[in-house]
């Protein structure tokens, strides 16, 4: 093989390696962004769950107070 052919093949191989590396890097960045979005979504879900739980706790407490008042009034 002549030196120019080896140089051309080497250049093509280096270019292909760069293309595949770039594609892999882009794919990994997309996966990372997806994971970051999933984490943010889970944070929002947890926040919503916590708020709903607190709301239900307050409603239950309010119902208990009303029930106790009603019970107290009915015993008079």
N, C-alpha and C positions, 0 to 999 in steps of 0.2 A: 504494500500500500504506500501511496505517496504521502508526503507530509501535508499537502493541501487537503486531501481527502480526510485524513485523520483530524485536521483542524476543523473542517466543516462538520464532521460527525461529533467532535467534541463540543463545538458551538451549539449544535442542535440539542445534544444531551443536556448541556447546561441550561439552555432555554427551556426545555421541557421540565427540568427539575425546578426551575423558577416558577413556571406556570403551575405545576402541581403543588408546590409549596404555598404559593399565593392563594390558590383555591382552597387548600386545607386551612390556611389562616383565616380566610373569610368565613368558611364554614364554622370554625370554632368561635369566631366573634358573634356570628348569628346565634349559635347555641348559648353563648354567654348572655346575650341580650334577652333571649327567651327565658333563661333561668332567672335573670334579674326581674323580669316582668312577673314571673310566677311568684317570686318572693314578695314583691310588692302587693300582688293580688292576695296572697295568704295573709299579709299584714292587715290589709283592708278587711278581709273576712273575719279575722280575729278581733279587730276593733269593732266591727258590726256585731259580732257575737257577744262581746263584752257589754256593749251598749244595750243590746236587747235583753241580756241577762239582768243587768241593773234595772232596766225598766220593769221587767217582770217581777223582780224582787220588791221594787217600790209599790207596784200594783198589789202584790200579795200582802205587803205590810198594810196598805191602805184598806184592803178588804178585811184584814184581821181587826183593824181599829173599828171599822164600821160594824162588823159582827159583834165585837165586844160591846160597843155602844148600844146596839140593838138588844143584846142580851141583858145589859144593865137596865135599859129602859123597860123591858118586858117584866123584869123582876120587881119593879116598883109597884 
